[in-house]
Amino acid sequence: MTIPQHTLCANNLSTGYPNHTVIQDLNIALPSNKVSVIIGGNGCGKSTLLKSFCRLGKVLNGSILLDGKQIHEYHSKEFAQKLGLLPQTPVVPEGISVIDLVARGRFPYQKFMQRMNHSDYEKIQQALEIMGISDLADRNIDELSGGQRQRVWIALALAQDSDILLLDEPTTYLDIAYQVEILEIMKELNRKKGITIAMVLHEINLACRYADHLFAMKNGKLFAEGSPKDIVTEDLMREVFDLESKIIEDPVFGTPFVIPIGKNPNT
């Protein structure tokens, strides 16, 4: 049996901390070569799931498979070539320049004592250009705004050139124009390169617009999944977000558009 490439799934996954289980008995499979968005209230396990996918979280039970193989069976560099992560709060090395930080995305491809080659430099330049930060290449990260820093981190993830890209709140620190621009870039990368992308987003209407597939989580479990049109309903908003809302059709994109009303009056 041939296992499709760019596949990532969790089977009966429980993960969290020794005294606190965040995710319990979760079964989830990212659609290959699609853009998926994970939504849900604060503390429901969205970020924990992404960390677990990347071997950064403690798996208490179950398994995670990447291209049909247990994630812990991969060597670190091979794993990084297949899967990249932009965490929610990345730590900036002190005194590093933009281009040096983005260049770290090429580490999984370096052999011992080997310098970067022409292909590495091309990938770095492409990542800078895609994110519109080529003019910031020589600037120190410490000098940049929060929005600029976020674009640099995404460029690092792009330079890594992984088959699967996970992004935890990639629009953090960005105003609405930049949020749309970043999501457009992600969608275009998916279309042109077939990269499997999964993002955690809080902006539900942007999630509906850009996701091929949505996963809605509640209390560490998968509450619903499917296309935005199929699952984003007033009942889902009430159950997952404890929010009364009105769902209309986006007049431009035809996707669900959520109009918040307020907290569930029954709670």
C-alpha positions as a Markdown table, in Angstrom:
| # | Residue | x | y | z |
|---|---|---|---|---|
| 1 | Met | 0.0 | 0.0 | 0.0 |
| 2 | Thr | 1.4 | 3.4 | -1.0 |
| 3 | Ile | 1.1 | 6.1 | 1.6 |
| 4 | Pro | 0.3 | 9.5 | 0.1 |
| 5 | Gln | 2.9 | 12.2 | 0.8 |
| 6 | His | 2.4 | 15.3 | 2.9 |
| 7 | Thr | 0.1 | 13.4 | 5.3 |
| 8 | Leu | 0.0 | 14.1 | 9.0 |
| 9 | Cys | -2.5 | 12.5 | 11.4 |
| 10 | Ala | -3.1 | 11.8 | 15.1 |
| 11 | Asn | -4.7 | 8.5 | 16.3 |
| 12 | Asn | -6.3 | 8.4 | 19.7 |
| 13 | Leu | -4.0 | 11.1 | 20.8 |
| 14 | Ser | -3.8 | 12.3 | 24.4 |
| 15 | Thr | -1.2 | 14.9 | 25.2 |
| 16 | Gly | -0.5 | 17.6 | 27.8 |
| 17 | Tyr | 1.4 | 17.5 | 31.1 |
| 18 | Pro | 1.9 | 14.8 | 33.7 |
| 19 | Asn | -0.9 | 16.3 | 35.9 |
| 20 | His | -3.0 | 17.9 | 33.2 |
| 21 | Thr | -4.3 | 16.3 | 30.0 |
| 22 | Val | -5.0 | 19.0 | 27.4 |
| 23 | Ile | -6.0 | 16.8 | 24.5 |
| 24 | Gln | -7.8 | 13.5 | 25.0 |
| 25 | Asp | -8.4 | 10.6 | 22.5 |
| 26 | Leu | -8.2 | 12.9 | 19.5 |
| 27 | Asn | -8.4 | 11.5 | 15.9 |
| 28 | Ile | -7.5 | 14.0 | 13.3 |
| 29 | Ala | -5.9 | 14.0 | 9.8 |
| 30 | Leu | -4.8 | 17.0 | 7.9 |
| 31 | Pro | -6.1 | 17.0 | 4.3 |
| 32 | Ser | -3.0 | 16.7 | 2.1 |
| 33 | Asn | -2.1 | 19.6 | -0.2 |
| 34 | Lys | -4.9 | 21.8 | 1.3 |
| 35 | Val | -5.2 | 24.7 | 3.7 |
| 36 | Ser | -6.7 | 23.8 | 7.0 |
| 37 | Val | -7.5 | 26.1 | 9.9 |
| 38 | Ile | -8.0 | 25.1 | 13.5 |
| 39 | Ile | -10.5 | 27.2 | 15.5 |
| 40 | Gly | -11.8 | 27.1 | 19.0 |
| 41 | Gly | -11.8 | 29.0 | 22.3 |
| 42 | Asn | -8.8 | 29.8 | 24.4 |
| 43 | Gly | -7.3 | 26.8 | 26.1 |
| 44 | Cys | -9.1 | 24.2 | 24.0 |
| 45 | Gly | -5.8 | 22.6 | 22.8 |
| 46 | Lys | -5.1 | 24.2 | 19.4 |
| 47 | Ser | -1.5 | 25.2 | 20.1 |
| 48 | Thr | -0.9 | 22.1 | 22.1 |
| 49 | Leu | -1.9 | 20.0 | 19.0 |
| 50 | Leu | 0.5 | 21.9 | 16.8 |
| 51 | Lys | 3.3 | 21.4 | 19.3 |
| 52 | Ser | 2.6 | 17.7 | 19.5 |
| 53 | Phe | 2.6 | 17.4 | 15.8 |
| 54 | Cys | 6.2 | 18.9 | 15.9 |
| 55 | Arg | 7.5 | 16.7 | 18.7 |
| 56 | Leu | 7.4 | 19.6 | 21.1 |
| 57 | Gly | 4.6 | 18.3 | 23.3 |
| 58 | Lys | 4.4 | 15.2 | 25.6 |
| 59 | Val | 2.4 | 12.4 | 24.0 |
| 60 | Leu | 0.6 | 10.6 | 26.8 |
| 61 | Asn | -1.2 | 8.1 | 24.6 |
| 62 | Gly | -1.9 | 7.3 | 21.0 |
| 63 | Ser | 0.3 | 8.1 | 18.0 |
| 64 | Ile | 1.2 | 10.8 | 15.4 |
| 65 | Leu | 2.1 | 9.7 | 11.9 |
| 66 | Leu | 3.9 | 11.7 | 9.3 |
| 67 | Asp | 3.7 | 10.1 | 5.8 |
| 68 | Gly | 2.7 | 6.9 | 7.5 |
| 69 | Lys | 5.7 | 6.8 | 9.9 |
| 70 | Gln | 5.8 | 7.5 | 13.6 |
| 71 | Ile | 7.1 | 11.1 | 14.1 |
| 72 | His | 9.7 | 9.9 | 16.7 |
| 73 | Glu | 11.2 | 7.6 | 14.2 |
| 74 | Tyr | 12.6 | 10.4 | 12.1 |
| 75 | His | 16.0 | 11.9 | 12.4 |
| 76 | Ser | 15.8 | 15.6 | 13.4 |
| 77 | Lys | 17.0 | 17.0 | 10.1 |
| 78 | Glu | 14.8 | 14.7 | 8.0 |
| 79 | Phe | 11.8 | 15.6 | 10.2 |
| 80 | Ala | 12.5 | 19.3 | 9.7 |
| 81 | Gln | 12.7 | 18.9 | 6.0 |
| 82 | Lys | 9.2 | 17.5 | 6.0 |
| 83 | Leu | 7.5 | 19.6 | 8.6 |
| 84 | Gly | 8.0 | 23.3 | 9.7 |
| 85 | Leu | 6.4 | 25.2 | 12.5 |
| 86 | Leu | 5.9 | 28.9 | 13.2 |
| 87 | Pro | 5.1 | 28.9 | 17.0 |
| 88 | Gln | 2.9 | 31.4 | 18.7 |
| 89 | Thr | 5.7 | 33.2 | 20.6 |
| 90 | Pro | 9.1 | 32.4 | 18.9 |
| 91 | Val | 12.2 | 33.5 | 20.9 |
| 92 | Val | 14.4 | 35.9 | 19.0 |
| 93 | Pro | 18.2 | 35.3 | 19.4 |
| 94 | Glu | 19.8 | 38.5 | 20.7 |
| 95 | Gly | 21.5 | 40.7 | 18.2 |
| 96 | Ile | 20.7 | 38.7 | 15.1 |
| 97 | Ser | 20.0 | 40.2 | 11.7 |
| 98 | Val | 17.0 | 39.4 | 9.5 |
| 99 | Ile | 18.9 | 37.5 | 6.9 |
| 100 | Asp | 20.8 | 35.5 | 9.5 |
| 101 | Leu | 17.6 | 34.5 | 11.2 |
| 102 | Val | 15.9 | 33.5 | 7.9 |
| 103 | Ala | 19.0 | 31.5 | 7.0 |
| 104 | Arg | 18.5 | 29.3 | 10.0 |
| 105 | Gly | 15.6 | 27.8 | 8.0 |
| 106 | Arg | 18.3 | 26.0 | 5.8 |
| 107 | Phe | 19.9 | 24.2 | 8.8 |
| 108 | Pro | 18.0 | 20.9 | 8.1 |
| 109 | Tyr | 19.8 | 20.7 | 4.7 |
| 110 | Gln | 23.3 | 21.3 | 6.0 |
| 111 | Lys | 25.8 | 18.5 | 6.4 |
| 112 | Phe | 28.5 | 18.6 | 9.0 |
| 113 | Met | 31.0 | 21.5 | 8.4 |
| 114 | Gln | 29.3 | 22.3 | 5.1 |
| 115 | Arg | 28.6 | 25.9 | 4.1 |
| 116 | Met | 25.4 | 27.0 | 2.4 |
| 117 | Asn | 25.3 | 26.5 | -1.4 |
| 118 | His | 23.7 | 28.5 | -4.2 |
| 119 | Ser | 20.3 | 26.7 | -3.7 |
| 120 | Asp | 20.3 | 27.7 | 0.0 |
| 121 | Tyr | 20.8 | 31.3 | -0.8 |
| 122 | Glu | 18.1 | 31.2 | -3.5 |
| 123 | Lys | 15.6 | 29.8 | -1.0 |
| 124 | Ile | 16.5 | 32.5 | 1.5 |
| 125 | Gln | 16.1 | 35.3 | -1.0 |
| 126 | Gln | 12.8 | 33.8 | -2.2 |
| 127 | Ala | 11.5 | 33.7 | 1.3 |
| 128 | Leu | 12.5 | 37.3 | 1.9 |
| 129 | Glu | 10.8 | 38.4 | -1.4 |
| 130 | Ile | 7.6 | 36.4 | -0.8 |
| 131 | Met | 7.2 | 38.2 | 2.6 |
| 132 | Gly | 8.2 | 41.6 | 1.2 |
| 133 | Ile | 11.1 | 42.1 | 3.6 |
| 134 | Ser | 14.1 | 42.0 | 1.2 |
| 135 | Asp | 14.8 | 45.6 | 2.2 |
| 136 | Leu | 15.1 | 44.6 | 5.9 |
| 137 | Ala | 17.7 | 41.8 | 5.3 |
| 138 | Asp | 20.5 | 43.6 | 7.0 |
| 139 | Arg | 18.5 | 45.1 | 9.8 |
| 140 | Asn | 18.7 | 43.8 | 13.4 |
| 141 | Ile | 15.6 | 42.0 | 14.6 |
| 142 | Asp | 15.5 | 44.1 | 17.7 |
| 143 | Glu | 14.9 | 47.2 | 15.5 |
| 144 | Leu | 11.8 | 45.9 | 13.9 |
| 145 | Ser | 8.1 | 46.3 | 14.8 |
| 146 | Gly | 6.0 | 43.4 | 15.9 |
| 147 | Gly | 4.4 | 43.1 | 12.5 |
| 148 | Gln | 7.8 | 43.1 | 10.8 |
| 149 | Arg | 9.1 | 40.5 | 13.1 |
| 150 | Gln | 6.2 | 38.2 | 12.4 |
| 151 | Arg | 6.9 | 38.5 | 8.7 |
| 152 | Val | 10.5 | 37.5 | 9.3 |
| 153 | Trp | 9.5 | 34.4 | 11.3 |
| 154 | Ile | 7.2 | 33.4 | 8.5 |
| 155 | Ala | 10.1 | 33.9 | 6.0 |
| 156 | Leu | 12.2 | 31.6 | 8.2 |
| 157 | Ala | 9.5 | 28.9 | 8.0 |
| 158 | Leu | 9.3 | 29.4 | 4.2 |
| 159 | Ala | 13.1 | 29.1 | 3.8 |
| 160 | Gln | 12.8 | 25.7 | 5.6 |
| 161 | Asp | 11.0 | 24.5 | 2.4 |
| 162 | Ser | 9.0 | 21.8 | 4.3 |
| 163 | Asp | 6.3 | 19.7 | 2.7 |
| 164 | Ile | 3.9 | 20.6 | 5.6 |
| 165 | Leu | 3.8 | 24.0 | 7.3 |
| 166 | Leu | 2.1 | 24.6 | 10.6 |
| 167 | Leu | 1.5 | 28.2 | 11.8 |
| 168 | Asp | 0.2 | 29.1 | 15.2 |
| 169 | Glu | -1.6 | 32.4 | 14.9 |
| 170 | Pro | 0.5 | 33.8 | 12.0 |
| 171 | Thr | -1.5 | 37.0 | 11.9 |
| 172 | Thr | -0.6 | 38.0 | 15.4 |
| 173 | Tyr | 0.6 | 41.7 | 15.7 |
| 174 | Leu | -0.6 | 42.4 | 12.1 |
| 175 | Asp | -3.3 | 45.0 | 11.2 |
| 176 | Ile | -6.2 | 43.8 | 9.0 |
| 177 | Ala | -4.5 | 44.7 | 5.7 |
| 178 | Tyr | -1.4 | 42.6 | 6.6 |
| 179 | Gln | -3.5 | 39.8 | 8.0 |
| 180 | Val | -5.2 | 39.5 | 4.6 |
| 181 | Glu | -1.9 | 39.7 | 2.8 |
| 182 | Ile | -0.3 | 37.0 | 4.9 |
| 183 | Leu | -3.3 | 34.6 | 4.3 |
| 184 | Glu | -3.2 | 35.4 | 0.6 |
| 185 | Ile | 0.4 | 34.4 | 0.5 |
| 186 | Met | -0.3 | 31.1 | 2.4 |
| 187 | Lys | -3.1 | 30.3 | -0.1 |
| 188 | Glu | -0.9 | 31.1 | -3.1 |
| 189 | Leu | 1.9 | 28.9 | -1.7 |
| 190 | Asn | -0.6 | 26.1 | -1.3 |
| 191 | Arg | -1.9 | 26.5 | -4.9 |
| 192 | Lys | 1.5 | 26.8 | -6.6 |
| 193 | Lys | 3.6 | 24.4 | -4.5 |
| 194 | Gly | 1.0 | 22.0 | -3.1 |
| 195 | Ile | 2.2 | 22.6 | 0.5 |
| 196 | Thr | 0.0 | 21.2 | 3.1 |
| 197 | Ile | -0.8 | 24.1 | 5.5 |
| 198 | Ala | -2.5 | 24.1 | 8.9 |
| 199 | Met | -3.0 | 27.3 | 10.9 |
| 200 | Val | -4.5 | 28.3 | 14.2 |
| 201 | Leu | -6.6 | 31.4 | 13.7 |
| 202 | His | -8.8 | 33.4 | 16.0 |
| 203 | Glu | -10.3 | 35.5 | 13.2 |
| 204 | Ile | -13.2 | 33.3 | 12.4 |
| 205 | Asn | -14.3 | 35.1 | 9.2 |
| 206 | Leu | -10.8 | 35.0 | 7.8 |
| 207 | Ala | -10.7 | 31.4 | 8.7 |
| 208 | Cys | -13.9 | 30.8 | 6.7 |
| 209 | Arg | -12.5 | 32.7 | 3.8 |
| 210 | Tyr | -9.2 | 31.0 | 3.4 |
| 211 | Ala | -9.6 | 27.5 | 4.7 |
| 212 | Asp | -10.4 | 24.5 | 2.5 |
| 213 | His | -11.0 | 22.6 | 5.7 |
| 214 | Leu | -11.9 | 23.6 | 9.2 |
| 215 | Phe | -11.3 | 21.8 | 12.5 |
| 216 | Ala | -13.3 | 23.1 | 15.5 |
| 217 | Met | -12.0 | 22.1 | 18.9 |
| 218 | Lys | -13.6 | 22.2 | 22.3 |
| 219 | Asn | -12.1 | 21.1 | 25.6 |
| 220 | Gly | -9.3 | 19.2 | 24.0 |
| 221 | Lys | -11.5 | 17.3 | 21.6 |
| 222 | Leu | -12.6 | 17.6 | 18.0 |
| 223 | Phe | -16.1 | 19.1 | 18.0 |
| 224 | Ala | -16.6 | 19.3 | 14.2 |
| 225 | Glu | -14.7 | 19.3 | 10.9 |
| 226 | Gly | -15.4 | 20.0 | 7.3 |
| 227 | Ser | -15.6 | 22.8 | 4.8 |
| 228 | Pro | -16.5 | 26.2 | 6.3 |
| 229 | Lys | -19.9 | 26.1 | 4.6 |
| 230 | Asp | -20.7 | 22.7 | 6.1 |
| 231 | Ile | -19.8 | 23.3 | 9.7 |
| 232 | Val | -19.9 | 27.0 | 10.6 |
| 233 | Thr | -23.4 | 27.5 | 12.0 |
| 234 | Glu | -25.0 | 29.4 | 14.8 |
| 235 | Asp | -25.1 | 26.2 | 16.8 |
| 236 | Leu | -21.4 | 25.7 | 16.4 |
| 237 | Met | -20.6 | 29.2 | 17.5 |
| 238 | Arg | -22.8 | 28.7 | 20.5 |
| 239 | Glu | -21.3 | 25.4 | 21.5 |
| 240 | Val | -17.6 | 26.1 | 20.7 |
| 241 | Phe | -17.4 | 29.8 | 21.6 |
| 242 | Asp | -20.3 | 30.2 | 23.9 |
| 243 | Leu | -21.4 | 33.0 | 21.6 |
| 244 | Glu | -24.8 | 33.9 | 20.2 |
| 245 | Ser | -24.3 | 35.0 | 16.5 |
| 246 | Lys | -26.0 | 35.4 | 13.2 |
| 247 | Ile | -24.4 | 33.6 | 10.2 |
| 248 | Ile | -24.8 | 35.3 | 6.8 |
| 249 | Glu | -23.1 | 34.7 | 3.4 |
| 250 | Asp | -20.1 | 36.8 | 2.7 |
| 251 | Pro | -21.3 | 39.0 | -0.2 |
| 252 | Val | -17.9 | 38.9 | -1.9 |
| 253 | Phe | -16.5 | 35.4 | -1.3 |
| 254 | Gly | -19.7 | 33.4 | -0.6 |
| 255 | Thr | -18.2 | 31.9 | 2.6 |
| 256 | Pro | -19.9 | 32.0 | 6.0 |
| 257 | Phe | -19.7 | 35.4 | 7.8 |
| 258 | Val | -20.2 | 35.5 | 11.5 |
| 259 | Ile | -21.9 | 38.5 | 13.1 |
| 260 | Pro | -21.4 | 38.3 | 16.9 |
| 261 | Ile | -24.3 | 39.1 | 19.1 |
| 262 | Gly | -23.1 | 38.3 | 22.6 |
| 263 | Lys | -22.6 | 35.6 | 25.2 |
| 264 | Asn | -24.9 | 32.7 | 25.4 |
| 265 | Pro | -27.8 | 34.0 | 27.6 |
| 266 | Asn | -28.3 | 30.6 | 29.0 |
| 267 | Thr | -24.9 | 30.4 | 30.7 |
